[in-house]
Amino acid sequence: MNKITQYLKASIEEMKKVTWPTKKETYNFTILVISISLGVALFLGLLDIIFNFGLEYLITNR
Protein backbone atom coordinates (compact mmCIF):
# COMPACT_ATOMS: atom_id res chain seq x y z
CA MET A 1 0.00 0.00 0.00
CA ASN A 2 2.94 2.29 0.70
CA LYS A 3 4.19 1.97 -2.90
CA ILE A 4 0.79 2.99 -4.26
CA THR A 5 0.69 6.07 -2.01
CA GLN A 6 4.25 6.98 -3.01
CA TYR A 7 3.37 6.55 -6.68
CA LEU A 8 0.30 8.78 -6.38
CA LYS A 9 2.24 11.51 -4.56
CA ALA A 10 4.98 11.42 -7.21
CA SER A 11 2.36 11.56 -9.98
CA ILE A 12 0.72 14.61 -8.41
CA GLU A 13 4.10 16.35 -8.11
CA GLU A 14 4.88 15.64 -11.76
CA MET A 15 1.46 16.95 -12.85
CA LYS A 16 2.27 20.26 -11.12
CA LYS A 17 5.34 20.60 -13.38
CA VAL A 18 3.38 20.15 -16.61
CA THR A 19 2.96 23.22 -18.78
CA TRP A 20 -0.51 22.99 -20.27
CA PRO A 21 -1.26 24.70 -23.62
CA THR A 22 -3.47 27.75 -23.69
CA LYS A 23 -6.91 27.72 -25.31
CA LYS A 24 -5.51 29.55 -28.33
CA GLU A 25 -2.67 27.04 -28.75
CA THR A 26 -5.08 24.13 -28.43
CA TYR A 27 -7.40 25.68 -31.03
CA ASN A 28 -4.52 26.37 -33.44
CA PHE A 29 -3.07 22.86 -33.10
CA THR A 30 -6.52 21.33 -33.59
CA ILE A 31 -7.05 23.32 -36.79
CA LEU A 32 -3.55 22.33 -37.95
CA VAL A 33 -4.19 18.61 -37.35
CA ILE A 34 -7.55 18.74 -39.13
CA SER A 35 -6.03 20.62 -42.09
CA ILE A 36 -3.13 18.22 -42.46
CA SER A 37 -5.48 15.23 -42.17
CA LEU A 38 -7.74 16.61 -44.90
CA GLY A 39 -4.72 17.39 -47.09
CA VAL A 40 -3.33 13.87 -46.74
CA ALA A 41 -6.78 12.37 -47.39
CA LEU A 42 -7.13 14.47 -50.55
CA PHE A 43 -3.65 13.51 -51.73
CA LEU A 44 -4.20 9.80 -51.14
CA GLY A 45 -7.65 9.99 -52.76
CA LEU A 46 -6.15 11.58 -55.87
CA LEU A 47 -3.42 8.93 -56.00
CA ASP A 48 -6.09 6.24 -55.71
CA ILE A 49 -8.05 7.73 -58.61
CA ILE A 50 -4.92 8.01 -60.77
CA PHE A 51 -3.82 4.44 -60.05
CA ASN A 52 -7.36 3.18 -60.60
CA PHE A 53 -7.51 4.80 -64.05
CA GLY A 54 -4.04 3.48 -64.86
CA LEU A 55 -4.89 -0.07 -63.85
CA GLU A 56 -8.20 0.08 -65.69
CA TYR A 57 -6.37 1.30 -68.80
CA LEU A 58 -3.85 -1.55 -68.59
CA ILE A 59 -6.57 -4.17 -68.15
CA THR A 60 -8.90 -2.98 -70.92
CA ASN A 61 -6.23 -2.28 -73.55
CA ARG A 62 -4.48 -5.62 -73.54
N, C-alpha and C positions, 0 to 999 in steps of 0.2 A: 504494500500500500504506500510505503514511503517513496518508492520509485515513481509511482503514478503522480503523487503530489509534487515531487521534484520536477517531473516532466511538465506538468501543468504550469508551475511557477516559471520555469524557463521559457515555456511557450508564450506566456503573457509578457514577460520581459522582452522577448524578441519582437512581439507584435507592437510594442511601444516604439521600437526603433524603425519600423516600416514607414516609408514616406509614401503616402497614398496620393494618387493623381487628383488634380482638381476636376471640377465638373467640366470645365472647358477642355482640358486635356482628354478626359474620357470621351467627350463628344467628338473631338477631332480624330482620335484614334479609331473610334467606332465608324465614322464616316470613311476614314482611310481604308479600314479593313473591308467594308462593304464595297467601296469603289474598286479595290484591287480584286476582290472576289468576282465582281461583275465583269471586270476586264479580262480576267483569266477565263471565265466561263464563255465570254464572247469569242476570245481567241481560239479556245478548244472547239467551240461549236463551228467556227469557220473552217478550222482544219478538218473537222469531221465531214463537213459538206464537201470540201475540196477532195478529200480522199475517197469519199463515196462516189462522186462524179468520176474520178479517175478509175476506180475499180469497176464501176459500171461500164465505162468506155472500153476498158480492157476485156471485159467479159462479152460484151455485145459485138465487138468488132473483130473477133477471132474466128 
